[in-house]
Amino acid sequence: MSEFQRRPQHRYQDPLARIWIDCAERGGFRIARTATAYASSDGRGTIFIGSDETLDPDDSLAQMILHELCHALVQGEENESKPDWGLSNEGRIANPWREHACLRLQAFLADSVGLRDFFAPTTDYRVSFWDSLPPDPFAADGGRRDSSCVAARAALWRASLPRWAGPLQTALQASAAIAAVVPRQTQDEAQSGLPSLWTTAAPMPPRHPAGHAAVAAYHAGHGCSDCAWNYKLRETQRCRHAPKIRLDDAAPACTRWEAAAELDCLDCGACCREAFDAVEISAREPLIQRHPTLLVIESRRRKLRRHEERCAALTGGTAPGTAYACAIYADRPRTCREFARAGGHCLEARRRVGLSL
């Protein structure tokens, strides 16, 4: 080798791929490329993505990482230690609603920065499910309690927690910034027969005054005034998601809009389910004498007994279309009596169980 021959000092990386690799690493995962798998996880912190030669022309490493992270969020932390997030190929077929939940979440996150088409999946689910999603990916024929919608909303709540909120928003915003400046077409692409994937990128949607994306196609014709999470403070409209922000009376709906008229405790039961761990009982509560079998004592504190993540007094809701109810409603403790429908705690409970965004 000549003493004047150039020696490479750096290795070039696709900036979009690097952004999403960093997102995964900040969430605790390592990305590795392989020629033996399309996409999988080993249950020990590594996500395997197919090498470039195994992928299709419209495959994006960034999209594939986002898709796997959405699977991780839908399945929850308890399944991160299992290969493929606890889903085998047979399991994905037997429970397609889990894959549907992943894709609903993926569409919602991508929509927030105008990249739904850019971040579209390239698997068979693209034709069988993704392409038929409505503008609001959480809308379903089965209603708000559709299994895939519930799982996707609960995953979005997990995505808002400290572990993922920063990495995901950073990656999404950076992806949109790159998309805004990349040329949509070059001469060599025009001659190749396939348009660039970048031609599918749309402008980033405007932001709602409360800080969320305002995707016009989601809830056209609605606004903050008929949203379940709207309330008034000193005659000024506010949002439970961003209570410090004053909203104009004509503020449009954001992507988290929910019909106020449909907020029904009998169709929800979130506050009595897995959203909260326990209800403490004061010594003066009548139910101590009237319903002693519903009480337990832990660390010298009386609490309502729970059964499989539900308050033992909660009935119903176990089958689609059945209403929830409280078996001791007339004698319910003060904590339950003071729980306000459409209040901040109500919103948090609904988000945790996948009924609200």
Buried (B, 14 or more C-beta within 10 A) or exposed (E): EEEEEEEEEEEEEEEBBEBBBBBBEBBEBEBEEBEEBBBBBBBEEBBBBBEEEBBEEEBBBBBBBBBBBBBBBBBBEEBBEBEBBBBEEEBBEEBBBBBBBBBBBBBBBBBBBBBBBBBBBBBEBEEEBBEEBEBBBBBBEEEBBBBBBBBBBBBBBBBBEEBBEEBBBBBBBBBBEBBEEBEEEEEEBEEEEEEBBBEBBBEBBEEBBBEBBBBEEBBEEBBBBBBBBBBEEEEEBBBBBBEEBBBEEEBBBBBBBBEBEEBEBEBBBBBBBBBBEBBEBEEEBEBBEEBEEBBBEEEEEBBBBBEEEBBBBBBEBEEEEEEBBBBBEEBBBEBBEEBEEBBEBBBBBBBBBBBBB
